[in-house]
Amino acid sequence: MRKSWAFLNGRMIPADELTIPAYDAGFVLGATVSEQLRTFGGRLFKLTEHLSRLRRGLEIAAIDPGCTVEEFAAWAEELVAANHKLLDPADDLGLSLFVTPGPYGTFAPPNVPRRATIGMSTYPLPFRNWAQKYDGGERLATSKVRQVPAESWPREMKCRSRMHYYLADQEVSRRIPGTRALLLDERGYVNETSTANVVGLTKFGTLWTPLREGILPGISQATLHELAYQVLAMREFSSGQSQPAKLADEFVELMLTSTPFCVLPVVALDDLPIGDGKPGPTYRKLLAAWSEEVGIDIAAQARRFAARV
């Protein structure tokens, strides 16, 4: 069986050799700027947009990667091209890209070069995690764990410091099994779920998101807005504050956007139905538009490869 490849600090290596030392600041402090991408038909989706967000994150964290965005793009495309050959041609990959400041001075040996760590790895998309949710919907529960305040790090930086996501999902799954955590900000307003943006359809037929300055600027969320504008002729978008107790009353549909699954419907929050408790027509139109945009039936692909070994 052919082995997959990974990328580390300027060179391709066998995937099972991708490691970082225990003294790396990404491990010691969780100081890691990251991006998650996926392919459609073996080609990376929105690579330019993801790398633009990565570059901004590196600027915020004051990490000099020692390379250009163009080099990041070339490495990512080379790695994906090599590993997609190991899959069924109709299957697709996820790409994890991370940059850390490198060795953490307190723990690192004195003779280790002080430079950033750059790594990339791919993985067959775990469609089994969401394949049935395109039709069945996602169920959310409001977590007692809050989002990290924007004063801690700017929302525009995507990073690996995500203990709050882990704790939130653990907490709601114990309380209401089968649910995913909805996190609130420090004032008690809807923020995002663990690893996904929230988008609502109002009773007036407009799309809404939580205050944009308080959430990660999602590439998939922006794609959804583009499709709504181009395909559905929806020209009104808004952002604002909403309390979780009012979501079921304020919105006829609720959706999640994220790179791996693109868009999923939310059918319940805290055991209260959203709309009629079923995936709504606007969601279905947007999913169809997204599938047409990438040339793949997104839900059908997920169902086909959900049982992949």
KEMI-628878 format. One record per residue (C-alpha): residue number from 1; residue in one letter; x, y, z. Coordinates in pm, 1 decimal, decimal comma, padded with zeros to 6 digits, m for minus. Layout:
<rs>
R	logu	pami	X	Y	Z
R	NUM	A	X	Y	Z
...
</rs>
This chain:
<rs>
R	logu	pami	X	Y	Z
R	1	M	00000,0	00000,0	00000,0
R	2	R	00135,5	00339,8	m00097,5
R	3	K	00199,6	00578,6	00188,9
R	4	S	00077,4	00935,5	00205,6
R	5	W	00301,8	01239,5	00231,8
R	6	A	00321,7	01538,8	00463,3
R	7	F	00518,0	01862,8	00459,1
R	8	L	00749,5	01997,7	00725,7
R	9	N	00978,4	02298,6	00712,5
R	10	G	01043,5	02307,7	00342,3
R	11	R	01038,0	01941,5	00246,6
R	12	M	00801,8	01656,7	00174,7
R	13	I	00826,0	01365,8	00417,2
R	14	P	00629,6	01042,9	00477,5
R	15	A	00315,6	01132,7	00670,7
R	16	D	00401,2	00903,3	00960,7
R	17	E	00720,9	01102,3	01016,2
R	18	L	00543,7	01433,8	01069,0
R	19	T	00626,5	01531,2	01426,5
R	20	I	00715,4	01842,9	01621,3
R	21	P	00934,0	01836,1	01933,2
R	22	A	00779,0	01864,5	02277,2
R	23	Y	00957,5	02197,9	02323,0
R	24	D	00789,2	02361,0	02022,2
R	25	A	00578,8	02662,1	02123,1
R	26	G	00286,5	02516,9	01930,0
R	27	F	00282,5	02226,9	02176,3
R	28	V	00393,4	02407,0	02492,4
R	29	L	00167,8	02712,5	02455,1
R	30	G	m00079,0	02618,5	02183,3
R	31	A	00070,8	02911,9	01990,8
R	32	T	m00029,6	02791,3	01647,3
R	33	V	m00179,8	02984,7	01357,4
R	34	S	m00365,2	02740,7	01137,2
R	35	E	m00592,8	02688,5	00840,2
R	36	Q	m00815,6	02401,0	00739,4
R	37	L	m00896,9	02352,0	00370,8
R	38	R	m01067,5	02088,5	00163,1
R	39	T	m01060,7	01977,3	m00196,7
R	40	F	m01333,3	01931,9	m00453,6
R	41	G	m01231,5	01698,5	m00732,2
R	42	G	m00881,3	01695,3	m00587,9
R	43	R	m00839,9	02073,8	m00610,7
R	44	L	m00814,0	02300,8	m00307,7
R	45	F	m01114,3	02527,4	m00258,1
R	46	K	m01061,3	02898,8	m00186,1
R	47	L	m00687,0	02853,8	m00136,9
R	48	T	m00615,3	03223,9	m00192,7
R	49	E	m00869,8	03330,7	00068,4
R	50	H	m00740,7	03083,6	00326,5
R	51	L	m00381,6	03191,8	00275,2
R	52	S	m00479,8	03556,3	00301,3
R	53	R	m00635,8	03483,9	00641,7
R	54	L	m00327,3	03283,7	00740,2
R	55	R	m00100,2	03573,6	00649,0
R	56	R	m00309,0	03811,2	00862,1
R	57	G	m00297,8	03566,3	01153,5
R	58	L	00079,8	03543,9	01130,5
R	59	E	00102,3	03923,8	01135,1
R	60	I	m00112,0	03939,9	01448,6
R	61	A	00095,9	03671,2	01621,3
R	62	A	00421,5	03833,9	01502,1
R	63	I	00540,4	03504,4	01352,2
R	64	D	00775,8	03531,0	01055,4
R	65	P	00734,5	03208,3	00855,0
R	66	G	01039,8	03284,8	00644,7
R	67	C	00853,5	03220,8	00319,1
R	68	T	00597,9	03380,8	00090,0
R	69	V	00228,5	03314,0	00044,0
R	70	E	00309,6	03186,8	m00304,5
R	71	E	00540,6	02926,1	m00154,3
R	72	F	00266,7	02816,2	00086,5
R	73	A	00033,1	02774,4	m00210,4
R	74	A	00284,3	02573,2	m00412,3
R	75	W	00361,1	02340,4	m00121,1
R	76	A	m00008,6	02285,9	m00047,4
R	77	E	m00093,1	02205,2	m00407,7
R	78	E	00203,9	01969,1	m00442,1
R	79	L	00106,4	01781,2	m00125,9
R	80	V	m00259,6	01749,8	m00224,4
R	81	A	m00169,7	01632,8	m00574,1
R	82	A	00051,0	01358,5	m00431,2
R	83	N	m00200,9	01233,0	m00174,3
R	84	H	m00519,7	01259,1	m00377,2
R	85	K	m00378,4	00991,7	m00607,0
R	86	L	m00417,5	00745,7	m00317,4
R	87	L	m00795,5	00794,9	m00310,5
R	88	D	m01086,2	00708,5	m00532,7
R	89	P	m01089,8	00991,1	m00791,9
R	90	A	m01436,0	01094,0	m00670,9
R	91	D	m01320,3	01119,0	m00308,0
R	92	D	m01166,5	01428,6	m00148,1
R	93	L	m00914,2	01541,8	00110,8
R	94	G	m00887,6	01781,1	00398,0
R	95	L	m00567,9	01982,9	00434,6
R	96	S	m00437,6	02095,4	00773,3
R	97	L	m00180,4	02375,9	00761,3
R	98	F	m00010,8	02513,2	01072,2
R	99	V	00263,9	02756,7	01166,0
R	100	T	00416,7	02794,6	01512,8
R	101	P	00684,0	03032,6	01644,2
R	102	G	00917,1	02732,9	01668,7
R	103	P	01119,7	02629,1	01974,5
R	104	Y	01004,2	02769,6	02308,3
R	105	G	01310,6	02915,4	02476,7
R	106	T	01247,9	02786,7	02829,8
R	107	F	01240,0	02421,8	02722,3
R	108	A	01439,5	02411,4	02399,5
R	109	P	01806,2	02309,7	02390,9
R	110	P	02032,3	02611,3	02333,2
R	111	N	02171,3	02479,8	02005,7
R	112	V	01830,7	02440,5	01833,3
R	113	P	01774,1	02702,4	01557,9
R	114	R	01509,7	02959,5	01650,7
R	115	R	01282,8	02959,7	01346,8
R	116	A	00914,3	02904,4	01275,5
R	117	T	00774,8	02554,5	01231,4
R	118	I	00563,6	02505,7	00917,9
R	119	G	00366,1	02187,1	00870,5
R	120	M	00095,9	02048,5	00642,9
R	121	S	m00087,6	01719,5	00638,7
R	122	T	m00384,7	01577,8	00452,4
R	123	Y	m00654,7	01332,3	00553,4
R	124	P	m00951,4	01170,0	00380,3
R	125	L	m01248,8	01383,0	00479,2
R	126	P	m01441,6	01210,4	00762,4
R	127	F	m01775,7	01225,4	00582,2
R	128	R	m01926,6	00982,0	00834,5
R	129	N	m01934,1	01268,5	01086,2
R	130	W	m02187,4	01472,4	00890,6
R	131	A	m02318,8	01273,5	00591,0
R	132	Q	m02660,1	01210,0	00749,5
R	133	K	m02697,7	01569,2	00867,5
R	134	Y	m02759,4	01714,4	00522,7
R	135	D	m03108,3	01562,4	00545,4
R	136	G	m03146,1	01504,4	00920,2
R	137	G	m03002,8	01834,6	01040,2
R	138	E	m02774,8	01936,5	01325,6
R	139	R	m02896,1	01977,4	01682,5
R	140	L	m02738,4	02245,8	01901,5
R	141	A	m02734,5	02310,7	02273,8
R	142	T	m02622,9	02631,3	02441,6
R	143	S	m02304,8	02571,5	02637,1
R	144	K	m02213,7	02719,8	02973,3
R	145	V	m01859,6	02752,8	02836,1
R	146	R	m01818,1	03096,7	02679,2
R	147	Q	m01621,9	03207,0	02375,6
R	148	V	m01279,5	03351,1	02450,4
R	149	P	m01317,3	03733,0	02468,4
R	150	A	m01203,3	03921,7	02159,4
R	151	E	m00962,5	04110,2	02385,0
R	152	S	m00766,5	03786,2	02431,8
R	153	W	m00688,6	03749,1	02062,1
R	154	P	m00843,2	03913,8	01753,0
R	155	R	m01121,4	03708,2	01598,5
R	156	E	m00963,8	03738,4	01253,5
R	157	M	m00682,4	03506,4	01363,8
R	158	K	m00756,5	03135,7	01324,5
R	159	C	m00555,1	02950,0	01585,6
R	160	R	m00527,0	02611,4	01757,9
R	161	S	m00595,3	02737,8	02111,3
R	162	R	m00933,2	02564,2	02130,3
R	163	M	m00972,4	02410,8	02472,2
R	164	H	m01297,4	02606,7	02510,0
R	165	Y	m01442,1	02427,0	02205,4
R	166	Y	m01349,8	02090,8	02351,0
R	167	L	m01497,3	02171,8	02692,0
R	168	A	m01814,6	02315,3	02541,1
R	169	D	m01884,3	02007,7	02327,9
R	170	Q	m01814,1	01779,3	02623,0
R	171	E	m02050,8	01975,8	02845,5
R	172	V	m02350,2	01981,1	02608,9
R	173	S	m02309,1	01618,1	02501,9
R	174	R	m02335,5	01510,2	02865,8
R	175	R	m02646,3	01721,1	02913,8
R	176	I	m02822,3	01658,7	02581,5
R	177	P	m02664,0	01364,4	02396,9
R	178	G	m02623,7	01404,9	02023,8
R	179	T	m02593,0	01783,2	02029,2
R	180	R	m02319,2	02023,5	01932,5
R	181	A	m02218,9	02324,6	02141,2
R	182	L	m02340,0	02676,0	02065,6
R	183	L	m02106,6	02923,0	02235,7
R	184	L	m02207,7	03266,4	02360,0
R	185	D	m01983,3	03567,2	02400,0
R	186	E	m01900,8	03721,4	02737,3
R	187	R	m02226,2	03923,0	02728,7
R	188	G	m02448,0	03622,6	02662,1
R	189	Y	m02508,8	03676,6	02290,4
R	190	V	m02484,4	03408,1	02022,1
R	191	N	m02129,6	03379,6	01886,0
R	192	E	m02050,0	03054,7	01700,8
R	193	T	m02041,8	02681,0	01744,7
R	194	S	m01728,6	02477,9	01791,0
R	195	T	m01554,0	02515,4	01452,3
R	196	A	m01853,0	02656,0	01260,3
R	197	N	m02017,2	02991,5	01189,2
R	198	V	m02390,1	03045,8	01246,8
R	199	V	m02614,8	03194,5	00976,7
R	200	G	m02985,4	03260,7	01023,3
R	201	L	m03269,7	03326,0	00780,3
R	202	T	m03505,3	03585,9	00922,5
R	203	K	m03880,2	03596,4	00877,7
R	204	F	m03820,5	03882,5	00633,8
R	205	G	m03612,9	03663,6	00401,1
R	206	T	m03272,6	03810,7	00486,7
R	207	L	m02956,8	03640,5	00608,8
R	208	W	m02816,8	03723,8	00952,0
R	209	T	m02493,4	03648,4	01133,7
R	210	P	m02367,6	03736,3	01484,0
R	211	L	m02169,4	04060,0	01504,9
R	212	R	m01889,0	04012,9	01254,3
R	213	E	m01626,3	04184,6	01465,2
R	214	G	m01685,2	03919,6	01731,1
R	215	I	m01652,1	03604,3	01517,0
R	216	L	m01390,8	03439,2	01300,1
R	217	P	m01439,6	03565,8	00941,6
R	218	G	m01534,7	03232,0	00791,2
R	219	I	m01439,6	03153,7	00431,9
R	220	S	m01743,4	02926,0	00404,1
R	221	Q	m01970,1	03190,0	00554,7
R	222	A	m01854,2	03438,2	00290,9
R	223	T	m01912,7	03175,1	00021,4
R	224	L	m02268,5	03123,3	00143,4
R	225	H	m02335,0	03497,0	00121,1
R	226	E	m02191,7	03507,2	m00231,1
R	227	L	m02416,1	03222,1	m00342,2
R	228	A	m02721,3	03378,9	m00177,0
R	229	Y	m02652,3	03701,3	m00364,7
R	230	Q	m02571,2	03546,0	m00702,3
R	231	V	m02814,4	03256,0	m00717,7
R	232	L	m03103,7	03349,7	m00490,0
R	233	A	m03084,7	03725,8	m00551,9
R	234	M	m03073,4	03785,9	m00175,2
R	235	R	m02925,2	04131,5	m00131,6
R	236	E	m02987,4	04199,1	00234,4
R	237	F	m02744,6	04068,9	00495,7
R	238	S	m02712,4	04185,5	00853,1
R	239	S	m02512,0	04115,7	01165,8
R	240	G	m02615,8	04180,6	01521,0
R	241	Q	m02674,3	04048,5	01869,2
R	242	S	m02919,4	03772,2	01950,1
R	243	Q	m02982,6	03570,5	02261,9
R	244	P	m03014,0	03191,8	02225,0
R	245	A	m03361,3	03189,0	02380,0
R	246	K	m03485,9	03405,4	02091,9
R	247	L	m03331,0	03216,0	01801,1
R	248	A	m03626,6	02982,1	01754,1
R	249	D	m03860,2	03283,9	01736,9
R	250	E	m03643,1	03514,6	01526,8
R	251	F	m03538,3	03274,9	01251,1
R	252	V	m03726,6	03040,3	01021,7
R	253	E	m03403,0	02863,5	00930,0
R	254	L	m03064,2	02831,4	01095,6
R	255	M	m02750,3	02701,7	00924,4
R	256	L	m02388,3	02623,1	01004,4
R	257	T	m02103,1	02690,7	00764,2
R	258	S	m01758,1	02533,5	00783,2
R	259	T	m01491,8	02416,9	00540,5
R	260	P	m01536,5	02036,4	00564,4
R	261	F	m01916,0	02014,3	00526,3
R	262	C	m01981,8	02354,6	00362,6
R	263	V	m02334,9	02412,1	00497,3
R	264	L	m02563,0	02215,0	00729,1
R	265	P	m02914,6	02288,8	00856,1
R	266	V	m02985,3	02334,1	01226,8
R	267	V	m03317,9	02176,6	01319,4
R	268	A	m03321,2	02230,6	01696,6
R	269	L	m03160,9	02440,0	01968,9
R	270	D	m03187,9	02334,2	02332,3
R	271	D	m03456,3	02084,1	02226,7
R	272	L	m03667,6	02362,0	02068,1
R	273	P	m03733,3	02327,4	01693,3
R	274	I	m03601,3	02583,8	01447,4
R	275	G	m03880,5	02656,4	01200,5
R	276	D	m04073,4	02333,5	01154,0
R	277	G	m03783,1	02127,5	01286,1
R	278	K	m03673,6	02016,0	00939,5
R	279	P	m03411,0	02139,5	00692,2
R	280	G	m03560,4	02440,8	00518,1
R	281	P	m03600,9	02527,9	00148,5
R	282	T	m03346,1	02810,5	00152,2
R	283	Y	m03082,3	02578,6	00296,0
R	284	R	m03155,4	02323,1	00024,6
R	285	K	m03123,3	02586,6	m00248,6
R	286	L	m02794,5	02709,6	m00107,2
R	287	L	m02655,9	02355,8	m00080,4
R	288	A	m02757,9	02292,9	m00442,0
R	289	A	m02595,7	02619,0	m00551,0
R	290	W	m02275,9	02528,9	m00366,4
R	291	S	m02272,6	02185,8	m00532,2
R	292	E	m02310,8	02348,1	m00872,4
R	293	E	m02032,7	02595,1	m00789,8
R	294	V	m01781,3	02315,7	m00716,9
R	295	G	m01909,8	02063,5	m00971,3
R	296	I	m01985,4	01795,2	m00711,3
R	297	D	m02305,6	01687,2	m00538,9
R	298	I	m02177,0	01764,9	m00189,9
R	299	A	m02430,0	01561,4	00007,7
R	300	A	m02419,6	01264,2	m00231,5
R	301	Q	m02040,7	01251,5	m00213,1
R	302	A	m02052,6	01253,3	00167,2
R	303	R	m02304,3	00969,7	00175,4
R	304	R	m02106,1	00768,4	m00078,6
R	305	F	m01779,6	00782,0	00114,9
R	306	A	m01916,7	00787,7	00469,6
R	307	A	m01836,8	00418,3	00511,5
R	308	R	m01491,2	00448,5	00356,9
R	309	V	m01226,5	00238,9	00533,4
</rs>
